[in-house]
């Protein structure tokens, strides 16, 4: 039995017993969805936009240095 089926059975039993009101049910579902969303986001190992921009600038700087070194190397090879 999957987790979603277990949750639905548990909620339906509470509703049948009159323990949960519609507001309680709404809060419970909302909380459950928030946790599921957080779990999915954590699995993707996402970064913030600021972190992405910093990494992008670092990569651009390194690529520029690589290109300059390649130019120097090709100039030395032509002279030899």
C-alpha positions in Angstrom: 0.0 0.0 0.0 1.5 3.4 -1.0 1.9 6.3 1.4 -0.8 8.3 -0.4 -3.3 5.5 0.1 -2.4 5.2 3.8 -2.9 8.9 4.3 -6.2 8.9 2.5 -7.4 6.0 4.6 -6.3 7.6 7.8 -8.0 10.9 6.8 -11.2 9.2 5.7 -11.4 7.3 9.0 -11.0 10.5 11.0 -13.7 12.2 9.0 -16.0 9.3 9.4 -15.4 9.3 13.2 -16.1 13.1 13.2 -12.7 13.9 14.6 -11.6 16.1 11.8 -13.5 19.2 10.5 -13.1 20.5 7.0 -10.6 23.1 8.3 -8.5 20.5 10.0 -8.6 18.4 6.8 -7.5 21.5 4.8 -4.6 22.2 7.2 -3.6 18.5 7.1 -3.5 18.3 3.3 -1.7 21.6 3.1 1.0 20.5 5.5 1.4 17.2 3.7 1.8 18.9 0.4 4.4 21.3 1.8 6.5 18.5 3.1 6.3 16.6 -0.2 7.3 19.7 -2.1 10.3 20.3 0.2 11.3 16.6 -0.2 11.2 16.9 -4.0 13.1 20.2 -4.0 15.8 18.7 -1.8 16.2 15.7 -4.1 17.0 18.0 -7.0 19.8 19.7 -5.1 18.9 23.1 -6.4 20.9 26.3 -5.9 19.8 29.9 -5.4 19.9 32.4 -8.2 22.7 34.3 -6.4 24.8 31.1 -6.1 24.2 30.4 -9.8 25.3 33.9 -10.8 28.5 33.6 -8.8 29.3 30.2 -10.3 28.6 31.6 -13.8 31.0 34.5 -13.3 33.7 32.1 -12.0 33.2 29.9 -15.1 33.4 32.9 -17.4 36.7 34.1 -15.7 38.2 30.6 -16.0 37.2 30.3 -19.6 38.8 33.6 -20.4 42.0 32.5 -18.7 42.0 29.2 -20.7 41.6 31.1 -23.9 44.4 33.5 -23.1 46.7 30.5 -22.3 45.8 28.8 -25.5 46.7 32.0 -27.4 50.1 32.2 -25.7 50.7 28.5 -26.4 49.9 28.9 -30.1 52.1 32.0 -30.4 55.0 30.1 -28.8 54.4 27.1 -31.2 54.5 29.4 -34.2 57.8 31.1 -33.1 59.5 27.7 -32.7 
